[in-house]
Amino acid sequence: MNTANILLWPEGAVSFTDEDERENALETVRSMITSPNQRVGVSFEESYRDLADPTGRGHPLRRTGLALVSKSNATEMLYFKRNLVPIAESFRLQKSDNPPPLFTFDLKLPKWASGPAIRPISVTASICLDFAIPDPFADLPSTSSSEKPQLILGPARTWDLAVGDAMWEQAKQRAKELDTMLLWCDGGEGGVSGVAGQGMDGVMQVGEGSWIRTVGIKSPSDSHKTFYATIKGSGATIGFIWLLVAGGSGWRMLEVLASGFGTLPLNLRDEFLRWREYRRTRALSHDQEANLLTFDD
């Protein structure tokens, strides 16, 4: 196992006959991790039993997933693909209805780095075609320390260079919408892999193989959702358009609009002002501390 902090395998890199075999394999991966700082994103296909089968026998099904493994825990985060490629995948795999998780782990910084010795890093995941669907992270949960991920793990497996390029562009857009970083690993023939978001837009590799890249992480990190992520999918997007068109009086227009559709699910005024202040502060600050996070694909 090398010295990268985050290692990500491409979509469906290994296959398991059942969940027990998966857990045994993840235990093997865990035993190979040499540092508490390291995490391995293992993408897999597996068979599992349909517990809702009325026969009680549990009809065998297959699905694609991603498990995040560390030295101390066999599985810290588990996610299953929600959007399948029509025909090519949908005829043999089952989609999940569960939203992406949000998991935070502590990264120990190098001795020479300034700032806190331990830095919390929040991560989430989606798989390949999930990124082509609008709002894949709309239902992302909040934790005690973060409302959004600092890193998205994105394993993929495309079958053509043009498709790989298209999916890379979609994935980059999702990272921009959340103002976060994306680690994208496409193991398909001609697949594009790299790191994107927060000023990065680099393709590290085309096709199979491994690569490594070290990037900086913000200090202090911004744990709040972007304004885009806050209003997207909330049913209040049309109200935001009124704000842009009507200016200050738009807040009154939004109140009138809301009265016809019930109570708004969030306080848009507070969220907008917080977002505007954050953008202003970030534009004025040029001395953000950068510490190192290393990715391996």
N, C-alpha and C positions, 0 to 999 in steps of 0.2 A: 504494500500500500504506500503510495507516495505522500508527499507532504502537503498537498492541497487541502484546504479547509472543506470545500464542497466538491464532491465527485458525483456526476450525473450520468446514468446509463441511458441509451436511446430507448424509445418506446418498444415494449415487448422484447427486451434483450434476452430474457430467459423465460422458460415455460414450466409450469408446475401442474401436476396431476390433481392436486387438491390443496386445501388451505394448510394442512399439516405439513406437507412437503415445502410449501412456501415458508412457513415459520422456521423449519429446520434449516433451510437454505439461508434465511436472513440471520440466523444464529451463527452460521459459518462466516458470513460476511462480517458480522459484528466481531468475531474472534480475530479477524485479520486487520481490524482498525487499530492503529498504534497510538493515536493521540486523542485525548478528550475533546480537542478542537475540531476533529474531523466528523463529517457527515457524508453518507453515501446514499444517493437517490437511486434505488433499484426499481427499474420499470420492468413489468412482467405481464405475462398472460397466465391465467390459471383456470382450472375447473373448480366449480363449487356446487353445493347442493341447494336446490330451490326449496327452502323451508316452507314455502306457501303451497307446495304441491299437495293437492287434496288426497292423493293416495297415501301420503305419509312416508313415502320412500325417498323423497327429495330428488327430483329429476336433475341430472347433471347439466350444468350450464357453464359457459365460459365468459370471461371478462378481462379487460385490460386495466392494470393498476400501477400505482407508484407507492413505494414504501421508503420512508426516510429512516435510516439506521445510524445509530451512534455506537460508541464503545460501551456506554453504560446501559443502553436500552436497545432491545432488538428492533422495535418499531416505535418511532416517535410520532410519525405522521403517516396516514394511510389514505389514499385517494383513488377513486375508480372513474374511468373515462365516462363522460356523460353524453358525448355526441359522436356517433359512429358514421363512418363513410358509407353512404347508401350502397347496398348490394355487396361491395367488397368486404365490409365488416359486419354489416347489420344482419346478414343471413346466418352468421355463426357466433356472434358475440352479443352480450346483453349490456345495455347502457345502465348507468347509475343515475339515480335521482337526487343523490346527496351533494350539497354544495361543497366547494373546496374548503379545507380546514385552514386555520391560521395558527402556526406553531412558532414559539419563541425559544431560542436556545442561547446560552451564554458563550461568547467567543472571547477567549483569553488573548489579549494583545501582546505583541512582542515587547521585550523589556525596553527597547529604545523608543517606543511609541509614547507620546504624551497623552494626557487625559486618563480617564478611568481604566484600571487594569482589566476589567471585565466589561464587555460591550454586549448588550442583548441584540440579537439579530432575529427578526420575524420573517418567516417564510410561508409561502403557500405553493400550490401546484395546480396545473391543468395539463391535459395531454392532447397534443396535435390539433385535431379538428375543433376541440373545445375553444381554441383561440379565435376561430373564424366566426364564432357565434357572438352577437352583440351582448355585452354585459356578462361575461362569464364569472365575474367576481362580485356581482350585485348583492349576493347573499353571504358575502364573506363575514364571518363573525368577528366581533371585537374582543380583544383580551384586555387584561388589566393594564397592560403597558403599550398597547398598540391598536389602532383601528385599521391599519393597512400593512401589507407586507413590505419589507425592505428588499425582498428577493422573491421572484417567481421562478419555480423550476418548471421547465417546459420540455419534456421528452417528446420526440416525434419520430415518425417513420413514413416518409413520402416515397413515391414510386417514380418520380420524374423530376428533372431539374426545374422545369417551369412551375410545377406544383410546389416544389421545395421553396423556390423564391417567393411564391405567392403566400405560402404559410408563414415564412419568415417575416414578410411585411405585415401580415395580420398580427402576429405575435408582438412585433415591435410596437404596433399601435396600441395594443392593450397595456404595454408597459408605460407608454407615454400618458395614457389616460389616467393611470394610477400614480404617475410620477415616481416610478420605482425601477429597479433593475430586473432584467430577465436573463436567465441562463437557458439557452435554447440548444438542444442536442438532437439533431435529426440523423438517425442512423440509416436512412434509406439511400439507395443508389442515386448519387447526385444531390443528396440532401445538404442543406446549408446549416451550419452551426456557428454560434457566436454569443456575444454578450451585448445587450442593448438596454437603452434607457438611461436617464440622467446624464446626458451628454455623450453616451457611448452608442456606437452604431456599427460595430465591427464584425465582419464575417471572419471567423478564425479558420474555418475549414469547409471544404466541399467534398462530400463523399465520406467513406468510412475512415476510421482511424481515431487517434486521441490527440488532444491538445490541452494546453494549460495557459491560463491568463490570470494575472494579479491585478486587482482593481482597488480603488479607494472607496471608502464608505464615509458617509457624512457623520460629522460630530459637531453638535448634537444632531441626532436623526430627527426627521419630521415624522411623527407617528400618526398624524391626522390624515384622513382621506382628503383627496383633492375635491374642489367644488364640483367638478364633473362627476366624480364617483359618488358624491353625496346625492346629487339630484337625479342621476341616471337611474331609471327604473322606479323612481319614487312616485310617479304620476304627477310630478310638479314641473316637468320640463317645460310645458307650455307656459307656466307662470314665469319661469326664468326668461323666456322669450319676451314676455310683456315687460319685464324689467329692463331688458336691453333696448326695447323700442321706446318705452314711455319714460325712461329715466327714473327720477325720484318718485314721481307719481305712480310708478309701476307697482310699488308696494301696496298702494290702495287698490289698484286693479287686481293684484293677486288676492287680496282679501275678498274682493267681490267674487272673483272666480272660485275661490275656495268655498265660499258660502253655498255655491251650487253643487259642490261635489263632496261635501263633508269636511271634516277637519283634516288639515294637511298632516302627513306622517312625520314632519320635521319642521323646525323653525328655520325657514329659508333665509330670513333676514340675517339672523345670527351666523348661519353657516357662510353666507356670502361675505359678510364683513370680516369674519375670521379668515376666510380664503384670501380676500383682498389684502389684509394686513400681512398675512404670511408671504404673499408674492412681493409686496413692497419691501418687507424686511430682508427677504432673500436677495432681492435685486441690489440692496445697499451693502450687503455683507459679502466681502471677498476673501475673508480669512478663515473660512471653515476648515477645521482640522480634518485631514484625511488619514485614515488608518487602512491597513491592508487586509483584503479578503481574497483568497486565491481559489479559482475555479478550475476544475478538471473535467473534461468530457471524454 
